[in-house]
Amino acid sequence: MVKIFAMTHKEFDVPNDPMYIPLHVGHAGAKKDFGYMGDDTGDNISDLNCYYAELSGVYWVWKNYHEADYVGVCHYRRFLTDESGYAFTEKEYEDILSRYDIITTKQLELPNSYRYGFGAHHNVNTLDEAGNIIKERYPEFYDTYVSLVNQNKTYFGNMMVAKKELYDEYCAWLFDIFFELQKRIDLTFADDYHKRVFGFISEFLLYVWVTAKGLSAYECRVAIIGEKKETNEITVQMQRFFQKRDAAGAKEYFMQYLKKRPDVIMEASDITGECKLCLQAVSTANLELAEYGSCFLDRINAYGAVMQYFRQLNKVAAEYVKNAAKSCTTKNTPKAEYVQTIEACSYDKEVLMQSSDIALQAAIRLYAPDAETAQIAFEQIKIYQKG
């Protein structure tokens, strides 16, 4: 039998499948009761939810639930799915777990090392101290921790399904580390987002644990239902700034928001990609203003038109980068053949003609694997623009 606990702090549409059990995390301090099972019965850390996020529910399942062969964790908005985006049935879970030790998310690829990214948004000493505790208490995991913390991948969301015994083993390891870490760090934080420090670190520690133990992991897609309130708030504000052609105001707003909630542009939160697209638009507008004294907002300032412009621009950049990469691989490709291949690509040619060098170079950098490829792609776009 498989039981998956959907961690939530708000009311949601519970899947019509008895395999899923909604669990209200932080129930001990909740202002409203939704009628779901709470994480504040039995052995629990519900009152520490502000620091542990969904982990207060993970802990509750470890200590209090023993009725299933396999247990798992998902979120009220996020569910593990197959490659087609369909949620697994209980039979499919059992079949996968007969061949794999654990089911979890696909690895996120970060632009820099995990340690670098963590330090950009949190106190990196907290992460380092977690590493020190691993070295002291679980030395057999330490080399893996050091290696992975300096690489650019991680799991996310604390989403997993495994045999109950394996789940319990992971929890015993994880919470032993965190309860010691809790004693060693300052639990004073600037805002509620940064308070959830144990929840953030645990996403990476699951990756460490799986890798160090040599477990076979079935990594799958995550379906996200609905849009975060924060994501919607940003897009609404961007509509207003774009309408007023206020690139500087949009930049200031976005930067201040990212200080509070850097997760809003992460793939796991920005399900439509619009927040990231807005950031690209805002950055481009301000760079163009600094260089040219004007920007694309002088031509288009309706939110939908701006989003469409940057989607098309990115499509152009991706096509040129793809062909530039082929050119780098096959050095003897004649330039005429390269240009003919580009001409055959499907994209909005008008966008290509209107875009500034700054906009083009910024878009190319999103897709180019290296500086050489980026330069070739940019040069070929310039050739096209000149006719």
PyMOL commands that set and color helices and strands:
alter all, ss='L'
color gray80, all
select helices_A, chain A and resi 27-29+46-52+55-64+90-97+114-121+124-137+139-149+164-184+192-195+197-213+229-243+247-260+262-265+274-292+296-298+303-329+335-343+349-354+357-365+371-386
alter helices_A, ss='H'
color red, helices_A
select strands_A, chain A and resi 2-8+20-24+37-38+70-75+78-81+102-105+108-109+153-154+160-163+217-224
alter strands_A, ss='S'
color yellow, strands_A
deselect
rebuild
show_as cartoon
